[in-house]
Amino acid sequence: IAESELERVFEPFHSTKPGHDGLGLATTYGIVTGFGGEIGVESEPGAGSTFRIVLPFHEDVERDAARGGAGAPGTVLVVEDDPAVRALVGAVLGTAGHRVLQAADARGALDVAASHDGPIDVLLADVVLPDGDGRSLALGLRTGRERMQVLLMSGHPADVIARHVDDASALLQKPLAHDVLLRRVEQAVAAARPRA
């Protein structure tokens, strides 16, 4: 890998090979950092590449999750029409311990929610969907789920976003930084859970 490319190899949709989607290393980065680890790469053109992953030692993830509070896993409904982005977000959240439900559009999200037995802590939806928008979807899902938190994501320009988003604090800008995604979802899950 050329030195000029090294700092971008973990970016979503960046690829050093034409015709590739650039999500393999981005997904790996999300999984490793989701577990609190680090990943780095050393490479020389023509000599190969070495990826080094360091993961923290952890004895009992399930015990820690059962204690609740910050970092406790939740159920997240991810609604995104781009299958690559949906898979990446699902992988990052799933490796952090969250239960991930997925849909490609608003109709699919309503169907998934209707068939899901249990609470949905967080709706993470694209601002603009093929058959609607994330804000309208949130209103449709809120009945019986008053504690559900809503996070909207978008890569659209500010003027498009402004037409669909009332609360800018609930917006995540694409491309999504993994640490920001995990932190915001963790905060939303904590807000969705009744206080003891």
Backbone as a printed PyTorch tensor [residue, N CA C, xyz], in Angstrom:
tensor([[[  0.8660,  -1.1810,   0.0000],
         [  0.0000,   0.0000,   0.0000],
         [  0.9020,   1.2310,   0.0000]],

        [[  0.6260,   2.1480,  -0.8880],
         [  1.4450,   3.3610,  -0.9510],
         [  1.3210,   4.1570,   0.3410]],

        [[  2.3930,   4.8250,   0.7370],
         [  2.4060,   5.5880,   1.9920],
         [  1.2960,   6.6380,   2.0230]],

        [[  0.9980,   7.2360,   0.8680],
         [ -0.0490,   8.2580,   0.8040],
         [ -1.4370,   7.6850,   1.0800]],

        [[ -1.5960,   6.3740,   0.9240],
         [ -2.8930,   5.7190,   1.1420],
         [ -3.0430,   5.1950,   2.5650]],

        [[ -1.9610,   5.0200,   3.2830],
         [ -2.0040,   4.3450,   4.5810],
         [ -2.9530,   5.0010,   5.5780]],

        [[ -2.9610,   6.3390,   5.6210],
         [ -3.7860,   7.0180,   6.6190],
         [ -5.2740,   6.9250,   6.3030]],

        [[ -5.6300,   6.4420,   5.1030],
         [ -7.0410,   6.3740,   4.7130],
         [ -7.5630,   4.9480,   4.5950]],

        [[ -6.7480,   3.9300,   4.8600],
         [ -7.1660,   2.5570,   4.5740],
         [ -8.3660,   2.0960,   5.3960]],

        [[ -8.6180,   2.7150,   6.5600],
         [ -9.7370,   2.2980,   7.4030],
         [-10.9920,   3.1550,   7.1920]],

        [[-10.9380,   4.1140,   6.2730],
         [-12.1040,   4.9580,   6.0130],
         [-13.1530,   4.1700,   5.2330]],

        [[-14.4380,   4.2870,   5.6170],
         [-15.4900,   3.6270,   4.8270],
         [-15.4840,   4.1390,   3.3910]],

        [[-15.6480,   3.2110,   2.4600],
         [-15.7590,   3.4750,   1.0230],
         [-14.4470,   3.8930,   0.3680]],

        [[-13.3430,   3.9010,   1.1200],
         [-12.0530,   4.1740,   0.4960],
         [-11.3990,   2.8380,   0.1750]],

        [[-10.9570,   2.6650,  -1.0500],
         [-10.3030,   1.4240,  -1.4480],
         [ -9.0650,   1.7330,  -2.2630]],

        [[ -8.0310,   0.9050,  -2.0670],
         [ -6.8250,   1.0400,  -2.8690],
         [ -6.9360,   0.2150,  -4.1490]],

        [[ -8.0550,  -0.5580,  -4.2720],
         [ -8.2510,  -1.4100,  -5.4410],
         [ -9.5090,  -0.9830,  -6.1830]],

        [[ -9.4150,  -0.6490,  -7.4450],
         [-10.6070,  -0.2660,  -8.2260],
         [-11.6340,  -1.3960,  -8.2330]],

        [[-12.9090,  -1.0150,  -8.1310],
         [-13.9780,  -2.0000,  -8.1770],
         [-14.3400,  -2.5930,  -6.8330]],

        [[-13.6630,  -2.1980,  -5.7640],
         [-13.9780,  -2.6820,  -4.4210],
         [-14.7230,  -1.5900,  -3.6500]],

        [[-15.5760,  -2.0170,  -2.6860],
         [-16.4080,  -1.0300,  -1.9810],
         [-15.7100,  -0.3430,  -0.8160]],

        [[-14.5620,  -0.8420,  -0.4050],
         [-13.8130,  -0.1770,   0.6610],
         [-14.4070,  -0.3610,   2.0390]],

        [[-15.2130,  -1.4030,   2.2410],
         [-15.8390,  -1.6040,   3.5490],
         [-15.1780,  -2.6980,   4.3840]],

        [[-14.3360,  -3.5170,   3.7850],
         [-13.7200,  -4.6160,   4.5330],
         [-12.8840,  -4.1400,   5.7050]],

        [[-11.9400,  -3.2470,   5.4430],
         [-11.0810,  -2.7460,   6.5160],
         [-11.8410,  -1.8040,   7.4420]],

        [[-12.8200,  -1.0680,   6.9020],
         [-13.6370,  -0.1950,   7.7460],
         [-14.4470,  -1.0300,   8.7390]],

        [[-14.9860,  -2.1550,   8.2760],
         [-15.7370,  -3.0480,   9.1610],
         [-14.8170,  -3.6450,  10.2160]],

        [[-13.6380,  -4.0740,   9.7890],
         [-12.6610,  -4.6260,  10.7380],
         [-12.2970,  -3.5920,  11.7960]],

        [[-12.0660,  -2.3560,  11.3560],
         [-11.7570,  -1.2690,  12.2890],
         [-12.8890,  -1.0840,  13.3000]],

        [[-14.1310,  -1.1070,  12.8020],
         [-15.2760,  -0.9460,  13.6870],
         [-15.3830,  -2.0520,  14.7120]],

        [[-15.1390,  -3.2800,  14.2950],
         [-15.2120,  -4.4240,  15.2110],
         [-14.1270,  -4.3230,  16.2780]],

        [[-12.9010,  -4.0560,  15.8360],
         [-11.7750,  -4.0020,  16.7850],
         [-11.9460,  -2.8550,  17.7760]],

        [[-12.2560,  -1.6590,  17.2740],
         [-12.4080,  -0.5230,  18.1890],
         [-13.6620,  -0.6540,  19.0350]],

        [[-14.6820,  -1.3660,  18.5080],
         [-15.8920,  -1.6080,  19.2960],
         [-15.6110,  -2.4160,  20.5450]],

        [[-14.5770,  -3.2460,  20.4940],
         [-14.1690,  -4.0320,  21.6550],
         [-13.0830,  -3.3330,  22.4620]],

        [[-12.8320,  -2.0590,  22.1550],
         [-11.8330,  -1.3030,  22.9030],
         [-10.4120,  -1.5720,  22.4470]],

        [[-10.2530,  -2.1680,  21.2680],
         [ -8.9260,  -2.5040,  20.7840],
         [ -8.3550,  -1.4570,  19.8420]],

        [[ -7.1940,  -1.7810,  19.3050],
         [ -6.5170,  -0.9090,  18.3560],
         [ -6.0630,  -1.7380,  17.1740]],

        [[ -6.0330,  -1.1200,  15.9970],
         [ -5.5390,  -1.7900,  14.7980],
         [ -4.6340,  -0.8230,  14.0570]],

        [[ -3.5330,  -1.3460,  13.5640],
         [ -2.5900,  -0.5260,  12.8110],
         [ -2.0440,  -1.3130,  11.6320]],

        [[ -1.4280,  -0.6190,  10.7240],
         [ -0.8940,  -1.2720,   9.5320],
         [  0.4870,  -0.7330,   9.2030]],

        [[  1.3630,  -1.6480,   8.7630],
         [  2.6740,  -1.2870,   8.2240],
         [  2.7270,  -1.8820,   6.8280]],

        [[  3.1950,  -1.1200,   5.8650],
         [  3.1900,  -1.6120,   4.4980],
         [  4.2850,  -0.9630,   3.6690]],

        [[  4.8110,  -1.7470,   2.7460],
         [  5.7500,  -1.2420,   1.7550],
         [  5.3020,  -1.7630,   0.4020]],

        [[  5.1930,  -0.8830,  -0.5870],
         [  4.7870,  -1.3350,  -1.9180],
         [  5.6840,  -2.4660,  -2.4180]],

        [[  5.0720,  -3.5570,  -2.8510],
         [  5.8080,  -4.7020,  -3.3730],
         [  6.3120,  -5.6540,  -2.3150]],

        [[  6.2250,  -5.2660,  -1.0230],
         [  6.7410,  -6.1220,   0.0490],
         [  5.6370,  -6.6820,   0.9360]],

        [[  4.3870,  -6.2150,   0.7420],
         [  3.2900,  -6.7340,   1.5470],
         [  2.9110,  -5.7980,   2.6780]],

        [[  1.8780,  -6.2100,   3.3990],
         [  1.3510,  -5.3990,   4.4950],
         [  1.1780,  -6.2490,   5.7370]],

        [[  1.3850,  -5.6340,   6.8850],
         [  1.1790,  -6.3070,   8.1610],
         [  0.1830,  -5.4980,   8.9770]],

        [[ -0.9160,  -6.1550,   9.3640],
         [ -1.9170,  -5.5260,  10.2100],
         [ -1.7520,  -6.0820,  11.6220]],

        [[ -1.6760,  -5.1750,  12.5870],
         [ -1.4800,  -5.5810,  13.9760],
         [ -2.7100,  -5.1660,  14.7860]],

        [[ -3.3250,  -6.1430,  15.4560],
         [ -4.5270,  -5.8960,  16.2630],
         [ -4.2120,  -6.1710,  17.7220]],

        [[ -4.5710,  -5.2280,  18.5800],
         [ -4.3880,  -5.3810,  20.0200],
         [ -5.7690,  -5.2680,  20.6630]],

        [[ -6.1670,  -6.3140,  21.4010],
         [ -7.4600,  -6.3230,  22.0780],
         [ -7.2510,  -6.3690,  23.5830]],

        [[ -8.0840,  -5.6570,  24.3470],
         [ -7.9410,  -5.6940,  25.8010],
         [ -8.4230,  -7.0340,  26.3590]],

        [[ -7.7980,  -7.4630,  27.4410],
         [ -8.2290,  -8.6690,  28.1320],
         [ -9.5090,  -8.3610,  28.8930]],

        [[-10.4910,  -9.2470,  28.7980],
         [-11.7580,  -9.0290,  29.4820],
         [-12.3230, -10.3770,  29.8880]],

        [[-12.6140, -10.5510,  31.1760],
         [-13.0410, -11.8590,  31.6620],
         [-14.5010, -12.1680,  31.4230]],

        [[-15.4040, -11.1850,  31.6290],
         [-16.8220, -11.5210,  31.5970],
         [-17.6460, -10.3660,  31.0600]],

        [[-17.8190, -10.3360,  29.7450],
         [-18.5960,  -9.2800,  29.1140],
         [-20.0490,  -9.3510,  29.5370]],

        [[-20.6160, -10.5650,  29.6150],
         [-22.0280, -10.7230,  29.9740],
         [-22.3010, -10.2140,  31.3880]],

        [[-21.3700, -10.4630,  32.3210],
         [-21.5640,  -9.9910,  33.6910],
         [-21.6040,  -8.4730,  33.7430]],

        [[-20.6980,  -7.8280,  32.9860],
         [-20.6630,  -6.3700,  32.9710],
         [-21.9280,  -5.7970,  32.3560]],

        [[-22.4100,  -6.4240,  31.2850],
         [-23.6180,  -5.9400,  30.6300],
         [-24.8170,  -6.0670,  31.5480]],

        [[-24.8730,  -7.1270,  32.3410],
         [-26.0040,  -7.3570,  33.2400],
         [-26.0830,  -6.3170,  34.3470]],

        [[-24.9520,  -5.6450,  34.6280],
         [-24.9740,  -4.6220,  35.6740],
         [-25.7310,  -3.3810,  35.2380]],

        [[-25.9430,  -3.2400,  33.9170],
         [-26.7110,  -2.1000,  33.4000],
         [-25.9060,  -0.8230,  33.4370]],

        [[-26.6220,   0.3180,  33.2440],
         [-25.9650,   1.6210,  33.2600],
         [-25.2650,   1.8860,  31.9430]],

        [[-24.3260,   2.8270,  31.9780],
         [-23.6130,   3.2070,  30.7670],
         [-22.9210,   1.9960,  30.1680]],

        [[-23.0370,   1.8490,  28.8900],
         [-22.4020,   0.7350,  28.2130],
         [-23.2680,  -0.5020,  28.1240]],

        [[-24.4200,  -0.5450,  28.8190],
         [-25.2860,  -1.7110,  28.7290],
         [-25.8350,  -1.8200,  27.3120]],

        [[-25.8990,  -3.0480,  26.7710],
         [-26.3910,  -3.1960,  25.4110],
         [-27.8870,  -2.9320,  25.3080]],

        [[-28.3210,  -2.5120,  24.1360],
         [-29.7350,  -2.2630,  23.9100],
         [-30.1600,  -2.8280,  22.5680]],

        [[-31.3990,  -2.6010,  22.2190],
         [-31.9260,  -3.0270,  20.9250],
         [-32.0130,  -1.7970,  20.0270]],

        [[-31.3600,  -1.8710,  18.8750],
         [-31.2750,  -0.7510,  17.9490],
         [-31.8670,  -1.1610,  16.6020]],

        [[-32.8210,  -0.3870,  16.1210],
         [-33.3920,  -0.5980,  14.7960],
         [-32.6670,   0.3300,  13.8220]],

        [[-31.8990,  -0.2550,  12.9060],
         [-31.1290,   0.4990,  11.9180],
         [-31.9000,   0.4980,  10.5990]],

        [[-32.2360,   1.6930,  10.1160],
         [-32.9800,   1.8180,   8.8610],
         [-32.1260,   2.6250,   7.8830]],

        [[-31.6360,   1.9410,   6.8690],
         [-30.6900,   2.5240,   5.9050],
         [-30.8560,   1.7920,   4.5810]],

        [[-31.0540,   2.5360,   3.4830],
         [-31.3070,   1.8790,   2.2010],
         [-30.0490,   1.3700,   1.5160]],

        [[-28.8770,   1.8880,   1.8760],
         [-27.6310,   1.3990,   1.2840],
         [-27.2010,   0.1340,   2.0310]],

        [[-27.2010,  -1.0240,   1.3660],
         [-26.8990,  -2.2740,   2.0740],
         [-25.5010,  -2.3120,   2.6790]],

        [[-24.5300,  -1.6660,   2.0300],
         [-23.1680,  -1.6590,   2.5640],
         [-23.0920,  -0.8620,   3.8620]],

        [[-23.7230,   0.3100,   3.8880],
         [-23.7310,   1.1320,   5.1020],
         [-24.5150,   0.4160,   6.2100]],

        [[-25.6540,  -0.1750,   5.8400],
         [-26.4660,  -0.8960,   6.8220],
         [-25.6760,  -2.0400,   7.4550]],

        [[-24.9380,  -2.7860,   6.6240],
         [-24.1330,  -3.9010,   7.1320],
         [-23.0150,  -3.4110,   8.0360]],

        [[-22.3760,  -2.3120,   7.6440],
         [-21.2770,  -1.7730,   8.4400],
         [-21.7700,  -1.2980,   9.8060]],

        [[-22.8440,  -0.5140,   9.8130],
         [-23.4030,  -0.0160,  11.0750],
         [-23.8570,  -1.1890,  11.9460]],

        [[-24.5050,  -2.1690,  11.3280],
         [-24.9480,  -3.3440,  12.0820],
         [-23.7900,  -4.0950,  12.7000]],

        [[-22.6940,  -4.2380,  11.9450],
         [-21.5250,  -4.9480,  12.4630],
         [-20.8920,  -4.2050,  13.6340]],

        [[-20.7560,  -2.8920,  13.5060],
         [-20.1510,  -2.0980,  14.5840],
         [-20.9950,  -2.1920,  15.8600]],

        [[-22.3120,  -2.0210,  15.7220],
         [-23.1870,  -2.0760,  16.8980],
         [-23.2760,  -3.4840,  17.4690]],

        [[-23.3300,  -4.4680,  16.5850],
         [-23.4290,  -5.8530,  17.0410],
         [-22.2160,  -6.3020,  17.8250]],

        [[-21.0290,  -5.9150,  17.3720],
         [-19.8240,  -6.3160,  18.0890],
         [-19.6980,  -5.6030,  19.4300]],

        [[-20.4000,  -4.4880,  19.5870],
         [-20.4090,  -3.7900,  20.8770],
         [-21.4550,  -4.3840,  21.8190]],

        [[-22.1730,  -5.4050,  21.3680],
         [-23.1220,  -6.1030,  22.2390],
         [-24.5760,  -5.7420,  22.0450]],

        [[-24.8590,  -4.7950,  21.1570],
         [-26.2400,  -4.3870,  20.9330],
         [-26.9640,  -5.4120,  20.0650]],

        [[-28.2690,  -5.5720,  20.3170],
         [-29.1000,  -6.3720,  19.4270],
         [-29.5260,  -5.4490,  18.2950]],

        [[-29.2330,  -5.8560,  17.0580],
         [-29.4700,  -4.9920,  15.9090],
         [-30.5920,  -5.5620,  15.0400]],

        [[-31.6170,  -4.7400,  14.8210],
         [-32.6780,  -5.0380,  13.8660],
         [-32.4160,  -4.1590,  12.6600]],

        [[-32.6990,  -4.6560,  11.4470],
         [-32.3510,  -3.8820,  10.2610],
         [-33.5020,  -3.8320,   9.2670]],

        [[-33.5920,  -2.7160,   8.5720],
         [-34.5660,  -2.5440,   7.4950],
         [-33.9930,  -1.5830,   6.4690]],

        [[-34.4590,  -1.7270,   5.2050],
         [-33.9530,  -0.8990,   4.1190],
         [-34.7950,   0.3430,   3.8810]],

        [[-36.0230,   0.3670,   4.4300],
         [-36.9080,   1.5040,   4.2010],
         [-37.9340,   1.6020,   5.3340]],

        [[-38.7800,   2.6150,   5.2680],
         [-39.7410,   2.8500,   6.3450],
         [-40.7390,   1.7030,   6.4740]],

        [[-41.2690,   1.2180,   5.3600],
         [-42.2350,   0.1200,   5.3920],
         [-41.6230,  -1.1170,   6.0370]],

        [[-40.4020,  -1.4260,   5.6290],
         [-39.6980,  -2.5620,   6.2160],
         [-39.4570,  -2.3800,   7.7060]],

        [[-39.1440,  -1.1500,   8.1130],
         [-38.9070,  -0.8680,   9.5350],
         [-40.1770,  -1.0860,  10.3500]],

        [[-41.3130,  -0.6370,   9.8140],
         [-42.5830,  -0.8460,  10.5160],
         [-42.8890,  -2.3350,  10.6430]],

        [[-42.5900,  -3.1090,   9.6020],
         [-42.8100,  -4.5550,   9.6400],
         [-41.8980,  -5.2280,  10.6600]],

        [[-40.6200,  -4.8410,  10.6550],
         [-39.6610,  -5.4080,  11.6060],
         [-40.0920,  -5.0950,  13.0390]],

        [[-40.4810,  -3.8450,  13.2790],
         [-40.8980,  -3.4370,  14.6230],
         [-42.1430,  -4.1960,  15.0650]],

        [[-43.0950,  -4.4050,  14.1480],
         [-44.3300,  -5.1040,  14.4960],
         [-44.0740,  -6.5630,  14.8530]],

        [[-43.0770,  -7.1650,  14.2280],
         [-42.7860,  -8.5750,  14.5030],
         [-41.7790,  -8.7660,  15.6290]],

        [[-41.1920,  -7.6800,  16.1130],
         [-40.1980,  -7.7750,  17.1960],
         [-40.8900,  -7.8700,  18.5430]],

        [[-40.5420,  -8.8880,  19.3030],
         [-41.1230,  -9.0970,  20.6230],
         [-40.1920,  -8.4860,  21.6710]],

        [[-40.4620,  -7.2640,  22.0720],
         [-39.6270,  -6.5990,  23.0600],
         [-39.4770,  -5.1350,  22.7200]],

        [[-38.8240,  -4.3940,  23.5930],
         [-38.6650,  -2.9510,  23.3620],
         [-37.6360,  -2.6670,  22.2730]],

        [[-37.7550,  -1.5100,  21.6740],
         [-36.7250,  -0.9700,  20.7850],
         [-36.1980,   0.2740,  21.4830]],

        [[-34.9470,   0.2270,  21.8840],
         [-34.3760,   1.3330,  22.6490],
         [-34.0420,   2.5270,  21.7610]],

        [[-33.5170,   2.2360,  20.5660],
         [-33.0420,   3.3070,  19.6990],
         [-33.4490,   3.0390,  18.2510]],

        [[-33.9900,   4.0510,  17.6150],
         [-34.1770,   4.0420,  16.1640],
         [-33.0290,   4.8470,  15.5700]],

        [[-32.2350,   4.2010,  14.7360],
         [-31.1370,   4.8670,  14.0260],
         [-31.4980,   4.8150,  12.5480]],

        [[-32.0120,   5.9290,  12.0220],
         [-32.5540,   5.9330,  10.6650],
         [-31.9220,   7.0110,   9.8080]],

        [[-31.8370,   6.7040,   8.5170],
         [-31.3780,   7.6980,   7.5600],
         [-32.4040,   8.8300,   7.5110]],

        [[-31.9400,  10.0380,   7.3190],
         [-32.8370,  11.1890,   7.2290],
         [-33.7920,  11.0310,   6.0450]],

        [[-33.2440,  10.6550,   4.8930],
         [-34.0520,  10.4830,   3.6870],
         [-34.0920,   9.0020,   3.3400]],

        [[-35.3120,   8.4450,   3.2730],
         [-35.5100,   7.0380,   2.9520],
         [-36.2270,   6.9280,   1.6070]],

        [[-36.1280,   5.7690,   0.9460],
         [-36.7720,   5.6310,  -0.3640],
         [-38.2820,   5.8700,  -0.3340]],

        [[-38.9130,   5.5800,   0.8030],
         [-40.3760,   5.7180,   0.9060],
         [-40.8010,   6.6450,   2.0410]],

        [[-39.9660,   7.6230,   2.3440],
         [-40.3240,   8.5620,   3.4100],
         [-39.0930,   9.1980,   4.0050]],

        [[-39.1690,   9.4950,   5.2910],
         [-38.0140,  10.0820,   5.9740],
         [-37.9670,   9.5860,   7.4100]],

        [[-36.7990,   9.7090,   8.0080],
         [-36.5840,   9.1920,   9.3530],
         [-37.4660,   9.8270,  10.4070]],

        [[-37.7340,  11.1210,  10.2780],
         [-38.5650,  11.8110,  11.2700],
         [-39.9890,  11.2730,  11.2570]],

        [[-40.5820,  11.0950,  10.0850],
         [-41.9390,  10.5480,   9.9950],
         [-41.9790,   9.1070,  10.4840]],

        [[-40.9510,   8.3400,  10.1560],
         [-40.8690,   6.9640,  10.6310],
         [-40.8490,   6.9260,  12.1500]],

        [[-40.0710,   7.8140,  12.7610],
         [-39.9980,   7.8560,  14.2270],
         [-41.3700,   8.1150,  14.8390]],

        [[-42.1190,   9.0190,  14.2420],
         [-43.4710,   9.3010,  14.7470],
         [-44.3530,   8.0670,  14.6470]],

        [[-44.2260,   7.3300,  13.5550],
         [-45.0190,   6.1200,  13.3760],
         [-44.6530,   5.0060,  14.3250]],

        [[-43.4030,   4.9690,  14.7510],
         [-42.9450,   3.9030,  15.6500],
         [-43.1240,   4.2370,  17.1270]],

        [[-43.3580,   5.4890,  17.4450],
         [-43.4060,   5.9210,  18.8400],
         [-44.6150,   5.3730,  19.6100]],

        [[-45.7090,   5.0340,  18.9400],
         [-46.8900,   4.5330,  19.6340],
         [-46.5300,   3.2600,  20.3850]],

        [[-46.6950,   3.3040,  21.6850],
         [-46.3450,   2.1640,  22.5290],
         [-44.8560,   2.0730,  22.8280]],

        [[-44.0740,   2.9860,  22.3010],
         [-42.6220,   2.9910,  22.5270],
         [-42.1790,   4.4000,  22.9100]],

        [[-42.8190,   4.9580,  23.9070],
         [-42.5770,   6.3590,  24.2620],
         [-41.1450,   6.6250,  24.7020]],

        [[-40.4490,   5.6070,  25.2110],
         [-39.0760,   5.8040,  25.6770],
         [-38.0440,   5.6100,  24.5680]],

        [[-38.4850,   5.1470,  23.4040],
         [-37.5580,   4.9290,  22.2950],
         [-36.8590,   6.2390,  21.9220]],

        [[-35.5470,   6.1750,  21.7990],
         [-34.7560,   7.3390,  21.4070],
         [-34.5320,   7.3140,  19.8970]],

        [[-34.3750,   8.4800,  19.3030],
         [-34.2310,   8.5880,  17.8500],
         [-32.9110,   9.2890,  17.5070]],

        [[-32.1410,   8.6290,  16.6550],
         [-30.9390,   9.2210,  16.0760],
         [-31.0910,   9.1540,  14.5620]],

        [[-30.8530,  10.2620,  13.8930],
         [-30.9410,  10.3220,  12.4430],
         [-29.5460,  10.4920,  11.8610]],

        [[-29.3150,   9.8890,  10.7060],
         [-28.0060,   9.9930,  10.0700],
         [-28.1840,  10.4350,   8.6280]],

        [[-27.2010,  11.1930,   8.1380],
         [-27.3090,  11.6860,   6.7750],
         [-25.9580,  12.1120,   6.2240]],

        [[-25.8330,  11.9420,   4.9200],
         [-24.6780,  12.4640,   4.2040],
         [-25.0890,  13.5650,   3.2510]],

        [[-26.3610,  13.9830,   3.3420],
         [-26.8850,  15.0220,   2.4580],
         [-26.3800,  16.4080,   2.8590]],

        [[-26.4500,  17.3700,   1.9440],
         [-26.0680,  18.7480,   2.2750],
         [-26.9830,  19.3400,   3.3520]],

        [[-26.5130,  20.3930,   3.9980],
         [-27.2200,  20.9990,   5.1310],
         [-28.6290,  21.4540,   4.7730]],

        [[-28.8400,  21.9600,   3.5550],
         [-30.1730,  22.4620,   3.2080],
         [-31.1920,  21.3310,   3.1010]],

        [[-30.7560,  20.1530,   2.6520],
         [-31.6550,  18.9900,   2.5960],
         [-31.9480,  18.4920,   4.0000]],

        [[-30.9160,  18.4170,   4.8160],
         [-31.0910,  17.9430,   6.1930],
         [-32.0490,  18.8530,   6.9490]],

        [[-31.9180,  20.1630,   6.7560],
         [-32.7480,  21.1290,   7.4920],
         [-34.2380,  20.9210,   7.2460]],

        [[-34.6010,  20.3970,   6.0750],
         [-36.0100,  20.1650,   5.7630],
         [-36.5650,  18.9460,   6.4850]],

        [[-35.6790,  18.0940,   7.0160],
         [-36.1290,  16.8310,   7.6000],
         [-35.7730,  16.6610,   9.0710]],

        [[-34.9880,  17.5600,   9.6330],
         [-34.5020,  17.3850,  11.0070],
         [-34.8800,  18.5900,  11.8490]],

        [[-35.6230,  18.3400,  12.9230],
         [-35.9910,  19.4130,  13.8480],
         [-34.9030,  19.6480,  14.8890]],

        [[-34.2900,  18.5690,  15.3400],
         [-33.3230,  18.6330,  16.4360],
         [-31.9520,  18.2120,  15.9230]],

        [[-31.0830,  19.1670,  15.6960],
         [-29.7540,  18.8680,  15.1500],
         [-28.9330,  18.0050,  16.1010]],

        [[-29.2470,  18.0120,  17.3860],
         [-28.4890,  17.2020,  18.3460],
         [-28.7390,  15.7160,  18.1390]],

        [[-29.8130,  15.3690,  17.4170],
         [-30.1260,  13.9610,  17.1560],
         [-29.5390,  13.5010,  15.8230]],

        [[-28.6800,  14.3260,  15.2050],
         [-28.1610,  14.0150,  13.8800],
         [-26.7300,  13.4930,  13.9460]],

        [[-26.4810,  12.4320,  13.1860],
         [-25.1340,  11.9080,  12.9820],
         [-24.7760,  12.1270,  11.5230]],

        [[-23.6500,  12.7450,  11.2710],
         [-23.2340,  13.0530,   9.9120],
         [-22.4550,  11.8790,   9.3150]],

        [[-22.8170,  11.4810,   8.1070],
         [-22.0490,  10.4520,   7.4010],
         [-20.8620,  11.1000,   6.6900]],

        [[-19.7650,  10.3660,   6.5310],
         [-19.5520,   9.0050,   7.0120],
         [-19.4380,   8.9750,   8.5310]],

        [[-19.9410,   7.8880,   9.1140],
         [-20.0150,   7.7770,  10.5620],
         [-18.6720,   7.3620,  11.1460]],

        [[-18.1970,   8.1110,  12.1100],
         [-17.0100,   7.7010,  12.8630],
         [-17.4550,   6.6530,  13.8770]],

        [[-16.7640,   5.5360,  13.9180],
         [-17.2040,   4.4250,  14.7610],
         [-17.3160,   4.7940,  16.2330]],

        [[-16.3310,   5.5280,  16.7430],
         [-16.3700,   5.8720,  18.1630],
         [-17.5410,   6.8020,  18.4720]],

        [[-17.8270,   7.7280,  17.5450],
         [-18.9620,   8.6330,  17.7460],
         [-20.2740,   7.8530,  17.6900]],

        [[-20.4020,   6.9560,  16.7220],
         [-21.6000,   6.1270,  16.6000],
         [-21.8390,   5.3370,  17.8760]],

        [[-20.8260,   4.6680,  18.3730],
         [-20.9930,   3.8510,  19.5780],
         [-21.3430,   4.7020,  20.7980]],

        [[-20.6900,   5.8500,  20.9310],
         [-20.9570,   6.7230,  22.0770],
         [-22.3840,   7.2630,  22.0390]],

        [[-22.8250,   7.7100,  20.8750],
         [-24.1770,   8.2690,  20.7720],
         [-25.2470,   7.2060,  20.9910]],

        [[-25.0280,   6.0130,  20.4590],
         [-25.9930,   4.9290,  20.6780],
         [-26.0040,   4.5150,  22.1430]],

        [[-24.8410,   4.4510,  22.7630],
         [-24.7660,   4.1170,  24.1900],
         [-25.5420,   5.1350,  25.0220]],

        [[-25.3720,   6.4070,  24.7240],
         [-26.1010,   7.4570,  25.4480],
         [-27.6070,   7.3340,  25.2290]],

        [[-27.9990,   7.0220,  23.9960],
         [-29.4230,   6.8860,  23.6780],
         [-30.0270,   5.6870,  24.3830]],

        [[-29.3010,   4.5780,  24.4290],
         [-29.7970,   3.3800,  25.1400],
         [-29.9860,   3.6970,  26.6130]],

        [[-29.0210,   4.3880,  27.2090],
         [-29.1350,   4.7440,  28.6240],
         [-30.3510,   5.6330,  28.8560]],

        [[-30.6340,   6.5700,  27.9360],
         [-31.7880,   7.4600,  28.0660],
         [-33.1120,   6.7140,  27.9000]],

        [[-33.0720,   5.6200,  27.1330],
         [-34.3060,   4.8540,  26.8840],
         [-34.6810,   3.9460,  28.0510]],

        [[-33.7210,   3.6300,  28.9040],
         [-33.9610,   2.7010,  29.9920],
         [-34.5220,   3.4370,  31.2110]],

        [[-35.5600,   2.8750,  31.8500],
         [-36.0890,   3.4960,  33.0680],
         [-35.0230,   3.5440,  34.1500]],

        [[-35.0130,   4.6320,  34.8770],
         [-34.0440,   4.7520,  35.9660],
         [-34.4850,   3.8830,  37.1380]],

        [[-33.4990,   3.2090,  37.7550],
         [-33.8070,   2.3190,  38.8840],
         [-34.1510,   3.1350,  40.1090]]])
